[in-house]
């Protein structure tokens, strides 16, 4: 890709059991930013789905060993991000989408908290347009998210109804769409 001067891909543990491919790139001269989702989409055109990196991160330079080779062990772990705000709150889902009567948290905040745990990202950085797959979610992470939503917001029997609602949206799982589906399923109960 012309905007990328160097790249390295390594597998990192999203959880103890699940590893994900993470790409680290150095931008070409005079390029200041890239659209990580566009990079993944471009790679998906020529690679099988299981080889498209879950995460693409820009670095100023790739770390090197004493012999000048890329030091893959020194590449950062994108899944080490904190999962809550500094005060322990889920942070900034930032839109009103119903309340959970059991905990008093808005459904959006609880869902953002679940996403931050599953995807190991900052809940404070999530909003209604946050895309589950662009944040590193894969099919196993979707199942983990659905299970947590079932336990924390819906109850076991409603989990299947949520899956039915989200099915047509599986390629476009944004936080706003998931929260809306959870609210519909909760209202049907």
N, C-alpha and C positions, 0 to 999 in steps of 0.2 A: 504494500500500500504506500503510495507516494508520501503521505504525511508522517510515516513512521520510519525512523532511521535504524532502530535496533529493537529487537524483541526477544524475550525469553518466556517460556511457559513452564510452569511447575505445578505439581499436584499439592494442594494444601488441604488440611483437614477442616471441613466445615463443621463436623462433629467428630467424635472419636471414631465413629463407624463409617462416616461418609467423607470421601475426598472429592475435591472439585478442581478442575483445571483453572489456573489463574495465569493470565498473561500480563507481563510487565513490559511497557514500551517506552522508548525514548523518542521524542518527537523530532522530526526533521527540522533543519535550520529554518528559521522564520515562521514556524508553526507554533502557536501558543496554546492551542487546545484542540481536542478531538471529541467527537461524540462517541462515547463508549458503546452505546447501543448500535450505532452505525457500523462500528468496527466489527462487532459480533455478527451483525446481519451480513456484512460483506464476507466474513469468514464462513458463515453458514451456506453461502452460495457454492463454496468449493470443498467444504469439509463435511463429513458425516456429523450428525447432531452430537454424538458423544465426544467428539474432538473439538467442538467449539468451546473456547474458554468461558467459564461461568462469569468470571470477573476480568475486566481489563483495567489496569491502573497505569497511569503515567508516572514515570520517574525521571528525575533530571539526568541520571546516568545509571547504567547497570553496574552493580558492584562486581569487582574483579578480584581474582586470586592473584597471588604473587607472580604467577606465570602469565597473567594477562587474559585468562579465560574467564567467562562469566561465572561468578560465585553464586550458584543457585541457592545454596544454603543461607546466604546473606540477604536474599530477597525477602521483603516484608511479608507478613501474614495478614491478608486483608480481612480475615475473620476474627482478629483480636480486638476489634473495636468494642468499646463499651456498649452495653445493651440497655442502658438507662441513662437518664439525665443525672447531673451531679447530685440532685437531691433525692434520687431514687425513683422519681416519677417517670412515666413513659415518655414525657416530653411533648413534642409538637405535632401531633397528628393534625391539629389546627383546623378542624371543621367539626361542626355539630352534627352528630349522626345518631342520636338516641342515647338512652342511659341504661346501664345495667343495674337493675333494682337491687341485686345482691351486694354489689360493692360500691355503688354510687358513681363508678367511673363511666364515662361516655363509651359507647360501643367502639367508637373510632379509637379512643385511647387504649382500650384493652386489645383491640385488633393490632394496633401499632406496636404495642408491647410484645404481642405474640410474634409479629414479623421480626422485631429486633432480636428476639431469642432464636428464632428459627434461622434467620439469615445472618445473624451476628453483625448487625448494623446499628447505627445510632437511631433510636426511636425519634429523637428530636429532629432529625433530618427528614422524616417521612411526612408526606401530605397526601391529599386525595389522589394526586396524579402519580404517585410513586408506583413503579412497575415491579411486580414480584420477580419476574424473570430477569429483568435488567439488573436487579440487585443481587443476582446470584442464585435465585430459586430454580430448582430442578424438580422433576416429578416426585422424588422422595421428599423434598422440602414441602411440596404442596400437600402431600399426605400428612406430614408432621403438622403443618399449619391447620389443616382441616380437623385433625384430631384435637388439637389444642382449642380451636374455636368451639368444637363440640363439647369439650369438657368445661370450658370457662364461660361460655355464653349461651349455649343452646341445649345441652343435654343430649345424650346418646342417640335418641330416635330422630332428632332433627338434623343430625350430621348428614344423613343420606339426602334429605331434602335440600340442604345447602349445596351438596355436591351436584345434584340435578340442576340447581339454579346457576351454578358457576360453570357447568360443563360447556355451554356455548361460548363462554368468555375465556376458556382456558388459555388461549394465546394472548389475551389482553387482561391479565389479572392486575388491576390497579387497586390500591388500598380503598379508594372511593367505591369501586364496584363491589369489592368484597364486603365492605361495611353495609352497603345498600342491600346486598343479598342476605346478610345476617339479619338486618332489620326486618326484611320481608318474611323470612323464615320465623323469626321471633313473633311477628304479628299474627302469623297463621297458627301459632301454638294455642 
